[in-house]
Amino acid sequence: MRVLAVIALVVFGTPTLAEILVPARTIRAKEIIGARDLVSKSADVPGAVSHPDEVIGQEARVALYPGRPIRFSDIGPPAIVDRNDIVPLIFNHGGLTIMTEGRAMG
């Protein structure tokens, strides 16, 4: 029986764990993720982020909790304009240029 167990381990192998990234602290939604916010963890989680370059500088779309895997759907590029920011509005057509300010709604 031991021979069969050894053969099974050699043929099928043992489950391998990959390095994934998890938050070191709670990261709120719309917060930019930095290098100190991440720690690596050995786990087998499909779809989890494994390289810091894919996360650092990104914005959290949802709250990220310590020890839980970060998925690509949880992060995205940082918003350039936030809600209620004052933004310039420029209309340019032919020789006519109209410039004013507006407030971002979303």
N, C-alpha and C positions, 0 to 999 in steps of 0.2 A: 504494500500500500504506500509506503514511503517513497518508493521509486516512482509511482504514478504522480504523487504530489510534486516531486522534484521535476519530473518531466513536464507537468502542467505549468509550473512556474517558469521553466525555461522556454517552453513553446509560447505560452500566452503572455508571459511577463507580468510584472506587478504594475498596478496603476501608477502612472507618473503624475506628479504634481507640478504645475507650472507656477512661475512667479507672477502674481497679479498685484495691482496697486489698490490700496484702500486708504481712506482718509485717516489722518492722525488725530483729527479733531472734527467736530461738527462744522460743516461748511454749508452756509445758508444759500438759498437760491439767489442768483444774480451776483454772487461773489466770485472774484477772480481767484483761480487756484494757483498757488505758488509751490515751490519745491519743498518747503518745510511742512506743507499740508499733507504730504504723502508718505506712506511707508509701504514696503513690499511685504507680501505674505504668500506662503506656499499653499496653493489650493487649485482645484480643478473646476473652474467656473467658465463655461462657454460664453463668449461674448464680453468678457471682462477685459479692461485695459491693462496692458502689461508693460508698456514703455512710458517713462515719464515725459518724454518729448511730445507724446500725444495728449497730455493733460495739462502740463504747465502753461499758464497763460490763457487757458480756456475759462469760460464762465460756467458755473454750475446752473443747470436749468431747474433742478430740484434740490432739496436738502440732501446732503450726503453725510452719512453717519459713520463714526469710527468703526473700523473692522469689517464693514460691508463693502463688497466689490463695487468698483466704479465701472459702469457700462458706457458705451459710446453714446447712447441715447440720453444719458444723464448730463452730458456736457455739450458745449457748443462755443462758437466764436463769441467774443464779448460784444455786447450791444454798443453801437457807436453813439446812439442817441437814446436817452432814457425818457420815460414818461414825464411830462411837464417841463422838459428842457425848452429853452428859447432857441429857435433855429432860424437862420436867414432863409427867406424865400425870394427867389430871383426868377423873373419871367423875362426872356430875351427873345424877341421876334423882329427880324429885320433891323431897323434902326431904333426900335422901341425897347427900353429896358425899364422894368418896374422892380424895385427892391423894397422889401418890408420884412418884418419879423413875425414869426408864428410860434405857437406852442405845440409841442409834440403830444399827440393824444395816446400814443401807445409805443 
